[in-house]
Amino acid sequence: MSNLFDKTTDALATSLRMRQIRHNVTAANIANAETPNYHAKKMDFEDALASALDVDGKSKMSTTNSSHFANGAAGTTTTEIYDNPDVAVNNDGNTVDLQQEMTSQAENVTLYKAALQLINKKMASIKYALGER
C-alpha cells in the first residue's frame, strides 16, 4: 500500500495538531489571567512534537507481515501539560504573565499559519501533478 503523503506532510499535520494544543493551553492561561490562585500551564512544544514524530526512533513501529498497514510518521498528539515553573507569583496567587502569554499566542498563530501554508502548497503540487489545474 503506497502512502500518498510523505513524512513532511505527516510532520506538518502533526505540527498543526500540536500547535492547536498549545493554543488551547495559552488561551486558558489568558482567560484566567485575573483568577486568584490560578497557576499558568505550559507545554514543551518542541519536545512534544519530537515525541509525536518519533524523532529519536524510540517508539518506532514496524510491520511484520505484508498485510499489515504501514506506520505513518506522525504519532499521537498528546503531550504533558504542567504548571509553568518559570513565572512569578502575584499577590493574589496567580502566576499568569499576560504579556508573555499574548506574545506566545501571537508566535504560535504565526507558526500555525506558516505550517498551514506549507501543507496547502504541498496539496497544490499534488493536484498539479494529477493534472487537475
Sequence and secondary structure as in RCSB ss.txt:
>XXXX:A:sequence
MSNLFDKTTDALATSLRMRQIRHNVTAANIANAETPNYHAKKMDFEDALASALDVDGKSKMSTTNSSHFANGAAG
TTTTEIYDNPDVAVNNDGNTVDLQQEMTSQAENVTLYKAALQLINKKMASIKYALGER
>XXXX:A:secstr
   SS HHHHHHHHHHHHHHHHHHHHHHHHHTTTSTT   EE  HHHHHHHHHTTT TT    SSTTS    S  
      EE TTS   TTS    HHHHHHHHHHHHHHHHHHHHHHHHHHHHHHHHTT  
